Amino acid sequence: MTADGPTSRRMLKLAEDASAKNLKIGVGLMSRHSRALQELANRVHEGAIGDIILQRGYRMHGPGGYFSSLPKPAGISDLLYQVQRFHSFIWASGGCFSDFYIHLIDHLGWMKNTWPVKPRLWRPRVQVEPEGIAYVDQNFDVYSVEYTYADGTKFYFDGRTIAGCQQIYGSFLHGTKGVGIASKSGDCGMPSSLYKSQSPLPADMFWESEVSEDEKDPYQNEWNDLVDAIRDDKPYNEVKRGVEASLVTSMGRMAAHTGREVSYEDMLNCEHEMAPGLDTLTIDSPAPLVADAGGRYPVPQPGIVTDANTEATGSDHDKPLVP
């Protein structure tokens, strides 16, 4: 929903205003509408595998979406190019970290029933450039972040977008009494399952989700749930939780891009806004991000540009950088 502090604060205020008007608002975090994950959350919260002591999330596959953008072609403006290639630009999407990874981060926070309070980065890498081709976007091709909850529990998230590597895409939770598979494959791939040991061996499985055919699609479920709330006039506003998930995702991205530990409060209260005046853009407006003479856009520089409130100007203070 958001990629920075100022936008998140405005969105939280809008959420309060919407509830006061009894508006019904759905947010596109479809994992919360997966019937398998809903049942898993109920069982985990009731203590089926004890206290959660570790979580793991992985989205590791080849380049997808509009990741790895080549220089802007002729015949399209900078603004429309950046909108078209939105995964490549932080202001337009939060980059691949926010857009690709938020779903696993969201539903693992749900299983823990709280949000991480801080992340720490491990092993960033700038995208590999094939011979003769220079990618211009702002993403790393590898992200590895250690999130920490208030009770000290760790949540390790690994993302990778490199062709030819082993693909791992799923989420796991370890408790004092066993282990759970939240998403078997993808953002919320069924079935979810629970095991009485720390290894998900078939012999140790004591529960596996079963979902009726008409409720297997979480994307359809979220529409059905929203329409039901409208028709039956039930309270329904997912904005606050959506913003919180966005903030937790953004603080992981910012930790990666600055090389510094970033807390939830740091992210929420950060004054740096990715694209001020976004609501006033027209098709003829200049793009929020400016390329250099070679058509390359500024990239994060961990350890060099470390202050999220000033990194929009870059280390040499003459071109924009983003967390």
LINDAMO-V804540 format. One record per helix or strand of 2 or more residues. SS is the DSSP state (h for helix, s for strand). FROM is the first residue (numbers start at 0). LEN is the number of residues. Records with the same first field share a line. If there is no record, write none. Layout:
BEGIN
SS: FROM-LEN ; FROM-LEN
END
This chain:
BEGIN
h: 4-16 ; 29-4 ; 34-11 ; 77-7 ; 85-3 ; 89-4 ; 94-18 ; 201-3 ; 212-3 ; 217-15 ; 238-20 ; 263-6 ; 277-3 ; 310-3
s: 51-10 ; 117-9 ; 139-9 ; 153-8 ; 167-8 ; 177-6 ; 192-3 ; 204-4 ; 261-2
END
